[in-house]
Amino acid sequence: MTRRIPLHELAHARAGDKGDTSSISVWVYDPGDYALVRQQVTAERLKAAFPRLIRGDVIRYELPGLCGLNFVAQNALEGGVNTSLNLDAHGKSWSSLLLSLEIEVPENRRCDDGAR
């Protein structure tokens, strides 16, 4: 059996931007959870979860030695800092958006209290 938890229980993230492209890196806390996150947090899932925000391609780069994933989302910032009326045209909120995705974990998986 499985249960759903938000990704932020297993990982943290950082985001940056260049023009209309956002780069979001996800770093898994416990190396034992990397395969689970890698399997469920895909470029296709990210694009499908935010279809109104991501109008271009999403490319995922894997960093298994660091237990990380990097997503490059094109046409994801409403034109970028200089052309958007969006309050967060820099894309910093992408970390929170990505970490809000739910993933399935085994029912018996013990989650810690989040203290890192």
Order of alpha helices (4+ residues) and beta strands (2+ residues): beta-beta-beta-alpha-alpha-beta-beta-alpha-beta
